[in-house]
Amino acid sequence: MATRPAKSKPGTGSKRPAAKQKPVPRPRRARAPKPRPLRSRPESLRLRSVSPSLTVDDLERSIDFYTRALGFVIQEEWIDKGERVGVMLRAGRIELGLGRDDWAKGRDRKKGQGLRLYLETVQDVDGLAKRVRAAGGRITDGPKLHSWGAYALAVDDPDGFHLTVYRQDSPRKP
């Protein structure tokens, strides 16, 4: 059986110093271009939340509806000459302002036309419907499973503003 001669280590009798091995360069892979974001350049508007404010005829009646029927809480209120003229309500991460109408645009101004707020929840929509009914709120549709995949309840506030409270991951199946 043949044996291989032992490799000599540098400085132990080898006549030539060991050559430094240069790293072998790896071929660079062509990278796919990064996809361009859908927003325009220069960068378009980027928002984190929205806090609508509704002008209402009877502020106290509206506060009662939003707190008792829907479950909002008063986060902040605005007082002018000893009278409450507005509030900021909160439910989860959502803020909603209510302001008393000063009638500067006339007393016959219609409210709520052409506006619907969609409010997403993870809570029980049927339970919310019971709460709205118990508080005397006006349910205009549902609760029911919609073709767009959400279980939703449509409600009108005292001034006719339309609200749809929905749960996207509905436990109900079509």
Helices and strands as residue ranges (DSSP letters): E 53-56, H 59-64, I 65-69, E 73-80, E 83-91, E 94-100, E 116-120, H 125-134, E 138-145, E 151-156, E 162-167
